[in-house]
Every structure is written in structure tokens, then in C-alpha cells.
Amino acid sequence: MTTVSRIIMFIHLGLGYFFFGSNAQAQIKSEEIIKILKTNGINTSDVTMEVRHENKIIFGLNEKTQLIPASITKVFTTYAVLKQIPLNYKFKTEMFFDDKNLYVKGGGDPGFVSENMWYLVNEFKRQGVSHIPGDIILDDSLFDQVRYDESRESKRIDRSYDAPVGALSFNWNSVNVYIKPEDGKVLAYIDPESNYFTLRNTAKISKKAKDLILSIDQDSQVITVSGELSSQVPEKAYFKNVSDPIKWFGENLKSFLNQRGISIKGKVKAGQVSSSARSVAVVESKTISSILTDMNKFSNNFVAEMLTKNLAAYSGESPAKLSTGVGLIKSELKKININDKDLTLLNPSGFSRDNKFSAHALTEVLNTIQNDFKIYPSFVDSLPLAGFDGTLKKRMKDTAAEGYVRAKTGYLDGVVSLAGYAAKKPSTGSEVYAFTFIYNGSKDEAIVRATFDKILNYIIN
């Protein structure tokens, strides 16, 4: 077979897609991918798509058209964090005491959770202190005081994916509410319990499925459970954000201290650590790789913005600003020739309709990562695995793609995206493909997701 016969260029005017074939990809045909799109009612003008293998573009469809990407934006954020912050770097949260006030200084840890709080409290308990005569003073001066950056969607939502950020944060600045029917009643629990929220539960059991109402008043800090709940449903967890990270951290710290027999006379306040206070406890975060996994597996917007402010803090800015961190992400992209003309990047989590870029730009980053052994293992391990975990846990199950696609998902109203890697099964050579699929349109998002999954199954097969 001649070289010419092995290399195929397929051009379709008006659609703008192309395909290059080679020995490794001879069975992947662009017309088959186009057929899958059309069969599922996807308008080809509503997508930007690119697939690469061994640095070569083997399929492109409107590949340089810039669309709203949603959460696959986190691929850019992950790339910059892995390039600019050492893999062994850990964020520190430190506790101080001056025999009157208890201080906690935040180090920007995106994954500071109950276990970390218990560690600090238990370390402090061993100091032999049973009473704090003064206040709990919380220092989150590492970051600026902007809780909701203007680059996010402008309308606030009480869901955990719209949580505020701060250098001193707790449990992703979100509260868990567990609700279940038991012994003819509707039981509701707040986890973790503290004086931050008041819970009001007026819900009743119904023999038939009814609408349960869970509302949260951020101003009065009241969670209300009302309506009716079927007695046949299992316990369900709801995840809501908080509005005041400082008070949220402080009230939970008071609760943890009280449970260890330490009383507090004063109040929770924002402030800075006194120069006369001594360090009494310090807890380190998980590794950068583990934190990125938290972000990408479940598409955590809070972690993305925290890490972006940490990029600014690590560069020396004080207090650290999100815009500076975004600038550092863009500067890392410029090193691989992705410039302002190639994208509009304002929010690092993708929780914005103002971000825009093409499949070509993102696949260039995926390809760059794939060729960088220092960061590739950490990056690919952070991605959801089809059929197994994260936002891909229920997708591609019992298909050829199950366990052979690792990819970041994205979703906003009218936006569906997927970007990452797909691998042939070992029996066919273990080829790994980098891909980016972005859709902007009115088609039902479930149909679009299923269509992308079918395309990946076609590539893998």
C-alpha cells in the first residue's frame, strides 16, 4: 500500500471537518462520526470536535470554532496548577493561642474538612487548655475578600457548586442535609452540626410520592424542610452552600472544641494572628494530585477557584486575587502557543457563559500533557473513569468504552462537553486518543451526552 493510499483527506464544504488516516487509525472514518451525530439529531454546526493520536489530528469538525465550554475549562486550570505548583506542595492551616484568644490562619487549603478540624482540635486539647477566655479569631488574609468572583454566573444559587471561596474554608463551604422517612416521621439532620444553621422541619409522611421542599435562608441562616415525603423512599443527601465562610468555620470549630471539653467565652471574629500568639497546632492538606482529583472527578467549582487563587498566592501576590490566578493560567497556555485569539478565559471552573474556546485549543493542551511524563500520570488519574467513578460513573457502562475513557465532563444550560483520553483495548494495541467534544444548542443534553459516548465507543472499537 502506498503512502498516498494510507493518507486520506476528506473535505466537506459547509461542515468544515477533516480526517487523516494512518496505519494506527485506518479503521476510524470521519463519515462514521458524522453519521452518528446526524442519526442522533445533532446539528453539526452546533459542535466543535477534535481527536488526536500521537500528536496528529485524525478528526476535526469545526475544530477552531469557539463555543461555551462549561466545566472542561478545569483542564486548563489543572494544567497550570501542575506546571506551576510543586507536586509535593501542601497547604497549611495553623492554630495559635495567646492564653486569651484562639487564632486560626488559613493557608488556602481547598480540602480542609472535618478530619482536619478534628486534628487541630485534638492537637490543641493536648496543650492542657480547657477554657478559652477570649474570642476565636480567624485569619483568611491570604486571599482577597471576594467570595463570589464576578466571572461566575451572576445569579446566586444555593447549591454546593456555587459555594463562596476564602483562604480559611471548611467542608467546601457547604452543608449536608440528610432526610429520610422513619417510623411515620420525616427525619432531617444537618451535618456537621453547629450553631451556624437553625433547622426547621415541618415535613410529613405521605403514602404516595409527594414533593419535599428543602429551602435555605442565607440571611437568617435557617434551613427549612417542608412538604410531604413518601414512606418508601431511601435516605437522601442534599448539598447546600453557606454564605459566610468565616462564621461557618468558626461555629464548627466551636462545636468541635466543645465536644472535646473546651469552652469558649467570646465570639467568632475575623482578624489577624497576634504577634504574641504561639503556634499550638498545624495541619497539612492532601497532595496537589489528590486535590485535583477532588476537583475533576466531581467537577468541583469551589476547588477550581481556590486553586486559582493559590496560583496567585504561590506567585507572591498578597492578598491573592482570582484574576491574577487566571492570568497565570493564560500565561502557561501562551507557552504552548494558545493565546488570547484562541480563547476567552475569565472563570477557571467553567461556571460562566463568558468563557469560550475551541476543541482545537483544549486538545492541544491534552496532547501537551500526554507528552509530559512529569504531570501526565497525576492529570489522567484525576479524571473521571467511564462506568466507574465521578461524573462518568453512570456513563458508558457495559460498553467497550467502560474503563477505557478518562475524561472531564461539562454542563450548563444548552452546553454539553467532554474532553480527555480514550484508549483502545490492549488486544488492539493500546492506542490512546486525546479528544475534545463541545456542543452548544437546544438539543436535550441527555441525547448529546449519549451521542458523545457512542462516538467514543466507535473510536475504541
CORCOR-V282379 format. One record per pair of residues at least 4 apart in sequence whose ideal C-beta (glycine too) atoms are under 7 Angstrom apart, sorted by the first residue. I is the first residue (numbers start at 1). GAP is how many residues later the second one is. D is the distance in Angstrom with one decimal. If there is no record, write none. Layout:
# CORCOR-V282379
{{I/GAP/D} {I/GAP/D}}
This chain:
# CORCOR-V282379
{{1/4/5.1} {1/5/5.7} {3/4/6.3} {6/15/6.5} {6/16/6.3} {6/17/6.6} {7/13/6.3} {7/14/6.3} {8/11/6.3} {8/12/7.0} {8/13/4.3} {9/9/6.1} {9/11/6.6} {10/8/6.2} {10/9/4.8} {10/20/5.0} {10/21/6.8} {11/7/6.2} {12/5/5.9} {15/29/5.2} {15/46/6.7} {16/45/7.0} {16/46/5.3} {17/13/6.0} {17/17/6.7} {17/43/5.8} {17/44/3.8} {18/42/5.3} {19/10/6.9} {19/11/3.4} {19/39/6.4} {19/40/5.3} {20/36/6.3} {20/37/6.4} {20/38/5.5} {21/4/5.8} {21/5/5.4} {22/4/6.9} {24/29/6.1} {24/407/5.5} {25/28/5.7} {25/33/4.9} {28/30/6.2} {28/31/6.9} {28/431/6.0} {30/4/6.3} {30/29/5.5} {31/4/6.1} {32/4/6.7} {32/426/6.1} {33/4/6.8} {33/26/6.1} {33/422/5.6} {33/425/6.8} {34/4/6.3} {34/10/6.6} {35/4/5.9} {36/4/6.5} {36/415/6.4} {36/418/5.2} {36/419/5.4} {36/422/6.4} {37/5/4.3} {37/7/5.8} {37/414/6.4} {40/407/6.0} {40/411/4.2} {41/402/6.4} {41/406/6.8} {42/4/6.7} {42/5/6.7} {42/397/7.0} {42/401/6.2} {42/406/6.5} {42/409/5.5} {43/398/6.3} {44/17/6.3} {46/393/5.7} {46/394/5.9} {46/395/3.8} {47/14/6.1} {47/15/6.3} {47/390/6.8} {47/391/6.5} {47/392/5.1} {48/14/4.7} {48/15/6.1} {48/17/4.5} {48/19/5.3} {48/310/5.1} {48/311/4.2} {48/390/4.9} {49/11/6.9} {49/12/4.3} {49/14/6.6} {49/310/5.2} {49/387/6.9} {49/388/5.0} {50/7/6.3} {50/9/6.9} {50/10/5.0} {50/13/4.3} {50/309/4.1} {50/310/5.3} {50/313/4.5} {50/385/6.8} {50/386/5.4} {51/7/5.4} {51/8/4.2} {51/382/5.5} {51/384/4.6} {51/408/6.8} {52/4/6.3} {52/5/5.4} {52/6/6.5} {52/311/5.6} {52/315/5.4} {52/381/6.7} {52/382/4.7} {53/5/5.3} {53/378/6.1} {53/380/5.2} {55/312/6.2} {63/295/6.3} {63/296/5.1} {63/297/4.4} {64/294/4.9} {64/296/5.0} {65/293/5.7} {66/277/6.8} {66/290/4.3} {66/291/5.5} {66/292/5.0} {67/289/6.4} {67/371/4.8} {67/373/4.5} {68/285/5.5} {68/287/6.5} {68/288/6.0} {68/344/6.7} {68/347/4.9} {68/372/5.5} {69/4/5.4} {69/281/6.1} {69/286/5.8} {69/288/5.8} {69/341/5.9} {69/348/5.4} {69/369/5.6} {70/280/4.8} {70/340/3.3} {70/341/5.5} {70/342/4.6} {70/345/4.6} {70/347/5.2} {71/228/4.6} {71/278/6.7} {71/279/4.1} {71/337/6.7} {71/338/6.4} {71/339/4.0} {71/340/6.8} {72/278/6.6} {72/290/6.4} {72/336/4.9} {72/338/4.2} {72/345/4.6} {72/347/4.4} {73/4/6.8} {73/275/6.6} {73/276/6.5} {73/277/3.4} {73/282/5.5} {74/4/5.9} {74/221/6.2} {74/222/6.0} {74/225/6.9} {74/230/5.4} {74/275/6.3} {74/276/6.1} {74/334/6.0} {75/4/6.4} {75/287/6.0} {75/290/6.1} {75/291/6.9} {75/333/5.5} {75/344/5.9} {76/4/6.6} {76/253/5.6} {76/257/6.5} {76/269/6.6} {76/289/6.4} {77/4/6.4} {77/227/5.3} {77/230/6.4} {77/231/6.2} {77/252/6.0} {77/271/4.3} {78/4/6.2} {78/214/5.4} {78/218/6.4} {78/301/6.1} {78/304/6.5} {79/4/6.3} {79/253/6.5} {79/286/5.4} {79/290/6.2} {80/4/5.7} {80/231/6.4} {80/248/6.1} {80/249/4.1} {80/252/4.3} {81/4/5.4} {81/207/6.6} {81/211/6.6} {81/226/5.3} {81/230/6.6} {82/293/4.1} {82/296/6.2} {82/297/6.2} {83/249/5.3} {83/292/6.8} {84/227/6.0} {84/230/6.8} {84/244/6.4} {84/248/6.6} {85/4/5.1} {85/203/5.8} {85/229/5.6} {87/200/6.9} {87/201/5.5} {87/202/6.4} {87/291/6.5} {88/199/7.0} {89/199/5.8} {90/194/4.2} {90/195/4.9} {90/197/6.8} {91/16/4.5} {91/17/5.3} {91/18/3.9} {91/194/4.0} {92/15/4.3} {92/190/5.7} {92/192/5.6} {93/11/6.7} {93/13/6.0} {93/14/5.4} {93/16/5.5} {93/19/5.8} {93/23/6.6} {93/27/6.9} {93/190/5.3} {94/11/5.0} {94/185/6.0} {94/188/4.5} {95/7/6.9} {95/8/6.9} {95/9/5.3} {95/25/5.1} {95/29/5.9} {95/185/5.3} {95/186/4.2} {96/7/4.1} {96/9/7.0} {96/177/5.2} {96/181/3.8} {96/182/6.3} {96/183/5.6} {96/184/6.4} {97/5/5.5} {97/32/7.0} {97/180/6.0} {97/181/6.3} {97/183/4.8} {98/176/5.4} {98/178/5.1} {98/179/4.0} {100/33/5.6} {100/34/3.9} {101/33/3.9} {101/34/5.2} {101/36/5.3} {101/173/6.9} {102/30/5.1} {102/34/5.2} {103/34/4.9} {103/36/6.3} {103/170/4.5} {103/171/6.7} {103/174/5.4} {104/34/5.4} {104/35/6.8} {104/64/6.5} {104/149/6.9} {105/34/4.3} {105/168/5.2} {106/33/6.5} {106/34/4.5} {106/36/6.0} {106/60/7.0} {106/61/3.9} {106/62/2.9} {107/35/6.5} {107/60/7.0} {108/34/5.3} {108/35/6.4} {108/59/4.8} {108/198/6.3} {108/201/6.5} {108/202/4.8} {108/205/5.9} {109/176/4.2} {110/181/5.6} {110/192/7.0} {110/193/4.4} {110/196/3.8} {110/197/6.1} {111/174/5.7} {111/175/5.4} {111/180/5.4} {111/183/5.8} {112/4/4.8} {112/57/6.1} {112/58/5.9} {113/58/5.2} {114/4/6.3} {114/57/6.5} {114/78/5.8} {115/4/6.6} {116/4/6.7} {116/167/4.9} {117/4/6.3} {117/53/6.7} {117/135/6.5} {117/136/6.5} {117/139/5.3} {118/4/6.0} {118/138/6.4} {119/4/6.4} {119/164/4.8} {120/4/6.3} {120/161/4.8} {120/163/5.4} {121/4/6.2} {121/135/4.7} {121/136/5.8} {121/139/5.4} {122/4/7.0} {122/138/7.0} {123/157/6.8} {123/158/3.4} {124/5/6.7} {124/156/5.4} {124/157/5.2} {125/135/5.0} {125/137/6.7} {127/153/5.5} {129/133/6.5} {130/131/6.1} {130/132/5.8} {131/131/7.0} {131/132/5.1} {132/130/6.7} {132/132/4.6} {132/133/6.6} {133/132/5.3} {134/131/6.9} {134/132/4.8} {135/131/3.5} {135/132/5.3} {135/134/5.2} {136/114/5.1} {136/117/6.1} {136/118/6.5} {136/128/6.3} {136/130/6.9} {136/132/4.9} {137/132/5.2} {137/134/4.2} {138/30/5.5} {138/108/5.2} {138/111/5.9} {138/112/5.6} {138/130/6.9} {138/132/5.7} {139/29/7.0} {139/132/6.4} {139/133/4.9} {139/134/5.2} {140/26/4.8} {140/27/4.0} {140/28/3.8} {140/106/6.6} {141/26/7.0} {141/131/6.0} {141/178/6.0} {142/25/3.8} {142/171/5.6} {142/177/6.5} {142/178/6.3} {143/23/6.3} {143/24/4.1} {143/166/4.9} {143/176/5.5} {143/177/5.0} {144/175/4.4} {144/176/6.7} {144/177/5.2} {146/176/6.9} {147/17/3.5} {147/18/6.2} {147/19/6.6} {147/98/6.9} {148/4/5.9} {148/8/6.9} {148/16/5.8} {149/156/6.6} {149/173/4.6} {149/198/6.9} {151/195/4.1} {151/196/3.9} {151/201/5.5} {151/203/6.9} {152/195/5.9} {152/199/5.2} {152/200/6.0} {153/198/5.8} {153/199/6.2} {153/200/7.0} {156/6/6.2} {157/5/4.3} {158/58/5.0} {158/82/5.2} {158/83/6.1} {159/80/6.8} {159/81/6.8} {159/82/6.6} {160/12/6.5} {160/14/3.9} {160/79/4.0} {160/80/6.5} {160/81/5.3} {161/140/5.0} {161/190/7.0} {162/79/5.8} {163/9/5.9} {163/10/4.1} {163/11/5.2} {163/78/3.9} {163/139/4.4} {164/9/5.6} {164/77/6.9} {164/79/6.6} {164/81/5.6} {165/4/6.8} {165/137/6.3} {165/140/4.9} {165/141/5.5} {165/144/6.7} {166/79/3.8} {166/80/6.9} {168/77/6.8} {168/78/6.9} {168/81/5.4} {169/4/5.0} {169/76/5.2} {169/80/6.8} {170/78/5.9} {170/79/4.5} {170/82/5.7} {172/128/6.8} {172/130/5.0} {173/68/6.0} {173/69/5.3} {173/72/5.2} {173/75/6.3} {173/129/6.3} {174/65/5.4} {174/66/6.4} {174/67/5.0} {174/68/6.7} {175/15/6.1} {175/22/6.4} {175/65/5.4} {175/67/6.1} {176/15/4.4} {176/61/5.6} {176/63/6.0} {177/11/6.5} {177/13/5.9} {177/37/6.3} {177/46/6.2} {177/61/4.4} {177/63/6.5} {178/11/4.6} {178/13/6.3} {178/57/5.9} {178/59/5.3} {179/7/6.6} {179/9/4.9} {179/33/6.8} {179/46/6.2} {179/56/6.9} {179/57/5.7} {179/59/6.9} {180/7/5.5} {180/54/7.0} {180/55/3.5} {181/5/6.0} {181/24/5.6} {181/48/5.6} {181/50/4.6} {181/52/6.5} {182/5/5.2} {184/21/5.6} {185/20/6.5} {186/15/6.6} {186/17/3.9} {186/18/6.4} {186/19/6.1} {186/39/6.9} {186/43/5.0} {188/11/6.2} {188/13/4.6} {188/37/4.6} {190/7/5.7} {190/9/5.4} {190/33/6.6} {192/60/5.8} {193/62/6.5} {194/57/4.3} {194/58/4.6} {194/61/4.3} {195/56/5.0} {196/25/6.0} {196/46/6.9} {196/51/6.3} {196/52/5.5} {196/55/4.1} {196/56/6.9} {197/24/5.4} {197/25/6.9} {197/26/5.2} {198/23/6.6} {198/24/4.9} {199/24/5.2} {200/22/6.2} {200/24/4.7} {201/24/4.5} {202/24/4.9} {203/9/6.0} {203/22/4.8} {203/23/5.6} {203/24/5.6} {203/25/6.6} {203/26/5.7} {204/24/5.4} {205/24/6.1} {205/26/5.0} {206/4/4.4} {206/22/3.9} {206/23/6.5} {206/24/5.9} {207/24/6.9} {208/22/6.5} {209/21/4.6} {210/17/6.3} {210/18/3.5} {210/19/6.6} {210/20/6.5} {211/16/5.3} {212/15/4.7} {212/16/6.9} {212/17/4.8} {213/13/4.6} {213/14/4.1} {214/11/5.6} {214/24/5.4} {215/9/4.9} {216/7/5.2} {216/24/5.1} {217/4/7.0} {217/5/4.6} {218/25/4.0} {229/4/6.5} {242/6/4.4} {244/4/5.9} {245/4/6.2} {246/4/6.2} {246/24/4.9} {247/4/5.9} {247/21/5.9} {248/4/6.5} {249/4/6.2} {250/4/6.4} {250/18/3.1} {251/4/6.6} {251/17/6.3} {252/4/6.4} {253/4/6.2} {254/4/6.2} {254/10/5.6} {254/14/6.9} {255/4/6.5} {256/4/6.7} {257/5/4.1} {257/7/6.3} {258/4/6.8} {258/5/6.8} {273/4/5.7} {285/6/6.7} {286/4/3.8} {286/5/5.6} {288/4/6.3} {289/4/6.5} {289/89/4.2} {289/92/7.0} {289/93/6.9} {290/4/6.8} {291/4/6.6} {291/12/6.5} {292/4/6.0} {292/86/6.7} {292/90/4.4} {293/4/5.5} {293/88/6.7} {293/89/4.4} {294/6/5.9} {294/9/5.6} {295/5/4.8} {295/8/3.9} {295/9/5.7} {295/12/7.0} {296/86/4.3} {296/87/5.6} {296/88/7.0} {296/112/5.7} {297/85/6.9} {297/87/5.4} {297/92/6.1} {297/93/3.5} {298/92/5.8} {298/93/6.5} {299/92/5.6} {299/110/6.4} {300/4/6.7} {301/4/6.5} {301/48/3.8} {301/50/4.8} {302/4/6.3} {303/4/6.1} {304/4/6.4} {304/44/5.0} {304/45/3.6} {305/4/6.5} {305/17/6.1} {305/43/6.2} {305/44/5.8} {306/4/6.4} {307/4/6.8} {308/14/5.6} {308/17/3.5} {308/18/6.2} {308/21/6.9} {308/40/4.2} {309/4/6.3} {309/11/4.6} {309/13/5.6} {309/16/5.4} {310/4/5.9} {311/4/6.5} {311/14/4.1} {311/17/4.7} {312/5/4.4} {312/8/3.8} {312/9/5.7} {312/12/3.8} {312/13/4.3} {312/16/6.7} {313/4/6.3} {313/7/3.8} {315/13/6.2} {317/4/6.6} {317/7/5.2} {320/4/6.6} {320/5/7.0} {322/4/6.3} {323/4/6.5} {324/4/6.7} {325/4/6.7} {325/23/6.8} {326/4/6.5} {326/19/6.3} {326/20/6.7} {326/22/5.8} {327/4/6.3} {328/4/6.7} {329/4/6.6} {329/16/6.7} {329/19/6.2} {330/4/6.4} {330/15/5.9} {333/5/4.0} {334/4/6.6} {334/5/5.7} {336/28/6.4} {336/32/5.2} {338/4/4.9} {338/5/6.6} {338/23/5.3} {338/26/6.1} {342/15/6.5} {342/16/7.0} {342/19/4.7} {343/13/6.6} {343/14/3.6} {343/18/5.4} {344/10/6.5} {344/11/6.1} {344/12/4.4} {345/10/5.8} {346/6/5.9} {346/8/5.0} {346/9/5.9} {347/4/5.9} {347/5/3.9} {347/8/5.9} {350/5/6.1} {350/60/6.0} {353/59/6.6} {357/4/4.6} {357/5/6.3} {359/4/5.8} {359/77/3.9} {359/78/6.9} {359/79/5.9} {360/4/6.4} {362/4/6.5} {362/57/5.4} {362/74/4.4} {363/4/6.0} {363/71/5.5} {363/72/6.7} {363/73/4.6} {364/4/6.4} {365/4/6.3} {366/4/6.3} {366/53/6.6} {366/54/7.0} {366/68/4.1} {366/70/7.0} {367/4/6.7} {367/67/5.1} {368/4/6.4} {369/6/6.1} {369/7/5.5} {369/10/5.1} {370/6/5.8} {370/64/5.9} {372/4/5.6} {375/4/5.5} {376/4/6.0} {377/4/6.1} {378/4/6.5} {380/26/5.5} {380/41/6.4} {383/23/4.1} {383/24/5.8} {383/25/5.8} {383/37/5.2} {384/5/6.0} {384/6/3.1} {384/7/5.0} {384/8/3.8} {384/22/7.0} {384/23/6.6} {384/25/6.6} {385/4/5.4} {385/7/6.3} {385/18/6.5} {385/21/5.5} {386/6/4.7} {386/9/5.9} {386/10/4.1} {386/15/5.2} {386/16/5.6} {386/17/6.5} {386/18/6.9} {386/19/3.9} {387/5/6.9} {387/8/6.9} {387/9/5.2} {387/10/4.3} {387/15/3.5} {387/16/6.0} {388/5/6.3} {388/15/6.4} {389/4/5.3} {391/18/4.3} {392/4/6.9} {392/15/6.6} {392/17/6.6} {395/54/6.8} {395/58/5.8} {396/5/4.0} {396/6/5.2} {396/9/6.2} {396/57/5.1} {397/5/5.6} {398/4/6.4} {399/58/5.2} {400/4/6.9} {400/57/5.2} {400/60/4.8} {400/61/5.2} {401/4/4.8} {401/21/6.8} {401/52/6.5} {401/55/4.9} {401/56/4.9} {401/59/5.4} {404/18/6.3} {404/19/4.9} {404/21/6.5} {404/56/5.6} {405/15/6.8} {405/17/4.9} {405/51/5.5} {406/14/5.2} {406/15/5.3} {407/11/5.2} {407/12/6.0} {407/13/2.8} {407/14/6.9} {408/11/5.4} {408/12/5.7} {409/9/5.7} {410/5/6.7} {410/7/3.5} {411/4/6.4} {411/5/5.9} {411/34/6.4} {414/26/6.1} {414/27/6.4} {414/28/6.4} {415/25/5.7} {416/23/4.6} {416/29/5.0} {416/32/4.2} {416/33/5.9} {417/20/6.5} {417/21/4.5} {417/22/6.9} {418/19/4.9} {418/34/5.0} {419/16/6.7} {419/17/4.2} {420/15/7.0} {421/11/5.5} {421/12/6.6} {421/13/5.7} {422/11/4.8} {422/13/6.2} {422/34/5.1} {422/37/5.6} {422/38/5.7} {423/7/6.2} {423/8/6.9} {423/9/4.8} {424/4/4.4} {424/5/5.6} {424/6/5.9} {424/7/4.5} {424/36/6.0} {426/4/5.4} {433/26/6.0} {437/15/4.9} {439/9/4.9} {443/4/5.7} {443/5/5.5} {445/4/6.2} {446/4/6.3} {447/4/6.3} {448/4/6.6} {449/4/6.5} {450/4/6.5} {451/4/6.7} {452/4/6.6} {453/4/6.4} {454/4/6.4} {455/4/6.6} {456/4/6.2} {457/4/6.0}}
